[in-house]
Amino acid sequence: MPTQGWFPTPVYSDMLEGVEYDEVQQELFSAYEKLKFGQNPNWSRDTHELNENAFNQDILTKLKCKKFLTVLDTHLNLYLDQIGCTYTRKYRIDHSWFTKTKHGHHAHKHDHGSSDISGVYYLQTNEKDGNLLLQTPHQSLQSNWVYSIINQDTTFPLAQGTIGLWPGNIVHGTETNKTQHERISLSFNIRYER
């Protein structure tokens, strides 16, 4: 094909299966049940709920979610392998938190600032409870006619057991949950040593 996409954005998506899926689900539900949730008072009343202290801690390490931390490490390394990274693989989890999205709620558009990689794991979803939308990083180029044609938000696959990774500065949010089902997800921010 003569036309190439020369400036791609690497977005990773994979699904846990079998024993690995079962063990991670059990571990994360056990952690989730220990937490208290509430809405951020600085956001609108129709936004999702977060566990307490969501952006000030790494809940995965605090609650010793060793199975998921091992799975996360594997997928982070696969992601870096696939984008041709030959640099250090030493990282820390700056923040990790659980999100509960009830009927009528959504996640507003936002990014995760200076994080190198941000990600999500879908712990519970009926696959109709509000898709995750990733905004093109070329949004500022929309005034150009060519970019206005190709620059659309991309829907991330919504399925229980899916793990997703993308650059932390990608703007994203979720559609409103129009079902009676509560979606539960786990989010995390990764920073690599340089």
C-alpha positions as CSV (number, residue, x, y, z in Angstrom):
1,M,0.0,0.0,0.0
2,P,1.6,3.3,-1.0
3,T,0.1,5.3,2.0
4,Q,1.7,4.5,5.3
5,G,0.9,5.6,8.9
6,W,4.3,6.9,9.8
7,F,3.4,8.3,13.3
8,P,1.5,5.5,15.0
9,T,0.5,5.4,18.7
10,P,1.3,2.1,20.3
11,V,-1.7,0.8,22.2
12,Y,-1.5,-2.7,23.6
13,S,-4.5,-5.0,24.3
14,D,-4.5,-8.6,25.4
15,M,-6.8,-10.9,27.3
16,L,-6.0,-13.1,30.3
17,E,-7.3,-16.7,30.0
18,G,-7.5,-20.0,31.8
19,V,-5.9,-20.4,35.2
20,E,-4.1,-17.1,35.0
21,Y,-7.4,-15.3,34.5
22,D,-9.1,-17.2,37.3
23,E,-6.3,-16.4,39.8
24,V,-6.1,-12.7,38.9
25,Q,-9.9,-12.3,39.1
26,Q,-10.0,-13.9,42.5
27,E,-7.1,-11.9,43.8
28,L,-8.4,-8.6,42.5
29,F,-12.0,-9.1,43.7
30,S,-10.6,-9.9,47.1
31,A,-8.6,-6.6,47.1
32,Y,-11.6,-4.7,45.7
33,E,-13.9,-5.9,48.5
34,K,-11.6,-4.4,51.1
35,L,-11.9,-0.9,49.7
36,K,-14.3,2.1,50.3
37,F,-15.4,4.0,47.2
38,G,-16.7,7.5,46.5
39,Q,-16.9,10.2,43.9
40,N,-14.2,12.8,43.6
41,P,-15.9,16.0,45.1
42,N,-14.2,18.2,42.4
43,W,-15.8,16.3,39.5
44,S,-19.4,16.3,38.3
45,R,-21.9,14.0,40.0
46,D,-22.2,11.7,37.1
47,T,-18.6,10.5,37.1
48,H,-17.3,7.1,38.3
49,E,-16.4,6.2,41.8
50,L,-12.8,5.6,42.9
51,N,-11.3,3.8,45.9
52,E,-10.2,6.2,48.7
53,N,-6.8,7.9,48.2
54,A,-6.9,6.7,44.6
55,F,-4.2,9.0,43.2
56,N,-1.9,9.0,46.2
57,Q,-1.0,5.3,46.4
58,D,-0.2,2.1,44.6
59,I,-3.1,-0.1,45.8
60,L,-1.7,-3.2,44.0
61,T,1.5,-3.2,46.0
62,K,-0.3,-2.1,49.2
63,L,-2.8,-5.0,49.0
64,K,-0.1,-7.4,47.8
65,C,-1.7,-8.3,44.5
66,K,1.3,-10.5,43.6
67,K,-0.5,-12.5,40.8
68,F,-1.6,-9.3,39.0
69,L,1.8,-7.6,39.5
70,T,3.5,-10.6,37.8
71,V,0.9,-10.5,34.9
72,L,1.4,-6.7,34.6
73,D,5.2,-7.1,34.4
74,T,4.9,-9.7,31.7
75,H,2.6,-7.5,29.6
76,L,4.7,-4.4,30.1
77,N,7.7,-6.3,28.8
78,L,5.7,-7.6,25.8
79,Y,4.6,-4.0,25.0
80,L,8.1,-2.7,25.1
81,D,9.4,-5.6,23.0
82,Q,6.8,-4.9,20.4
83,I,7.7,-1.2,20.1
84,G,11.4,-2.0,19.9
85,C,12.5,-0.7,23.2
86,T,16.1,-1.7,24.1
87,Y,16.5,0.5,27.1
88,T,16.2,-0.3,30.8
89,R,13.1,-2.2,32.0
90,K,13.3,-0.9,35.6
91,Y,10.0,0.8,36.5
92,R,7.8,1.7,39.4
93,I,4.0,1.9,39.7
94,D,3.3,5.6,40.6
95,H,-0.4,5.0,41.3
96,S,-2.9,2.2,40.9
97,W,-6.6,2.3,41.8
98,F,-10.0,0.7,41.3
99,T,-12.9,2.3,39.6
100,K,-16.5,1.5,39.9
101,T,-18.8,2.9,37.1
102,K,-22.6,2.6,37.9
103,H,-25.6,3.3,35.8
104,G,-25.6,6.9,34.4
105,H,-21.9,7.4,35.2
106,H,-18.8,7.9,33.0
107,A,-15.2,8.9,33.1
108,H,-14.5,12.4,31.8
109,K,-11.7,12.9,29.3
110,H,-8.4,13.1,30.9
111,D,-4.8,12.0,30.7
112,H,-2.3,10.6,33.2
113,G,0.2,13.4,32.8
114,S,3.8,12.5,33.0
115,S,3.4,8.7,33.3
116,D,5.3,6.8,30.7
117,I,2.6,4.1,30.4
118,S,-1.0,4.1,31.7
119,G,-3.2,1.1,31.6
120,V,-6.4,-0.6,32.6
121,Y,-7.6,-4.1,33.5
122,Y,-11.3,-4.9,33.2
123,L,-12.3,-6.9,36.3
124,Q,-16.1,-6.8,35.7
125,T,-18.0,-5.7,32.6
126,N,-21.0,-6.9,30.6
127,E,-19.3,-5.3,27.5
128,K,-22.1,-2.8,27.1
129,D,-21.5,-0.6,30.2
130,G,-19.5,2.2,28.6
131,N,-16.6,1.9,26.2
132,L,-13.2,3.4,26.8
133,L,-12.4,6.0,24.2
134,L,-8.8,6.9,23.3
135,Q,-8.4,10.3,21.7
136,T,-5.9,10.7,18.9
137,P,-2.7,12.5,20.0
138,H,-3.0,14.5,16.8
139,Q,-6.1,16.3,18.0
140,S,-4.4,19.7,17.7
141,L,-4.0,19.1,14.0
142,Q,-7.8,18.8,13.3
143,S,-7.7,22.2,11.5
144,N,-5.9,20.3,8.7
145,W,-8.4,18.8,6.3
146,V,-6.5,15.4,6.0
147,Y,-6.2,15.1,9.8
148,S,-9.9,16.0,10.2
149,I,-10.8,12.9,8.1
150,I,-8.5,10.4,9.9
151,N,-8.5,11.7,13.5
152,Q,-11.3,10.0,15.3
153,D,-11.4,8.7,18.9
154,T,-10.7,5.0,19.0
155,T,-12.8,2.5,21.0
156,F,-10.7,0.2,23.2
157,P,-11.9,-3.4,23.4
158,L,-14.2,-3.8,26.4
159,A,-14.1,-7.3,27.8
160,Q,-13.6,-8.9,31.2
161,G,-10.0,-10.0,31.6
162,T,-8.6,-7.5,29.1
163,I,-5.4,-5.6,30.0
164,G,-4.6,-2.4,28.0
165,L,-1.5,-0.2,27.9
166,W,-0.8,3.1,26.2
167,P,1.4,6.2,26.5
168,G,0.3,8.1,29.7
169,N,-0.3,11.4,27.9
170,I,-3.1,10.0,25.7
171,V,-6.4,11.6,26.5
172,H,-9.1,9.1,27.3
173,G,-12.5,8.7,29.0
174,T,-15.5,6.4,29.0
175,E,-18.9,6.6,27.6
176,T,-21.8,6.7,30.0
177,N,-22.9,3.4,31.5
178,K,-26.4,3.0,30.2
179,T,-26.9,-0.5,31.8
180,Q,-27.8,-1.5,35.3
181,H,-24.5,-3.4,35.5
182,E,-21.6,-2.0,37.5
183,R,-18.3,-2.0,35.6
184,I,-15.2,-2.5,37.7
185,S,-11.8,-1.7,36.4
186,L,-8.3,-1.3,37.7
187,S,-6.1,1.5,36.5
188,F,-2.3,2.1,36.9
189,N,0.5,4.5,36.0
190,I,4.0,3.3,35.2
191,R,7.2,5.3,35.2
192,Y,10.5,4.0,33.9
193,E,14.0,4.8,35.1
194,R,16.1,6.7,32.6
